Amino acid sequence: MSTVLQNAVKTESGVEVNGISVQPIVEKCDGCDRVCEFEGQKYCGSYPVPARKWVSGKCNFATHIKVEAAAKAKVNPLKASKRAAKGR
Ligand code: SF4
């Protein structure tokens, strides 16, 4: 979270990275490892417009979402073993 947004500059029209204007992260980005900071605002280190990554579902680069998926995966083998036990 303390990562600084690289190559970021403040312009009249907002913050830019390599000439591309970037927008602050959205609420759903909270906890993602790609969140960077610049001048007290949080930005995505991978996408200029984080809100757009969430328009059609989950952001495919979100690191905090993958963690949730891994936690769910842990539950599945348990269910599978219960199902196997019933079958016996
Ligand atoms: S990678 Fe996705 S979830 Fe993470 S900060 Fe960027 S837009 Fe947000």
Residues whose N, C-alpha, C, O or C-beta is under 5 A from the ligand:
A	BS01	SF4	K28 C29 C32 R34 V35 C44 S46 Y47 P50 K53 C59 F61 A62 T63
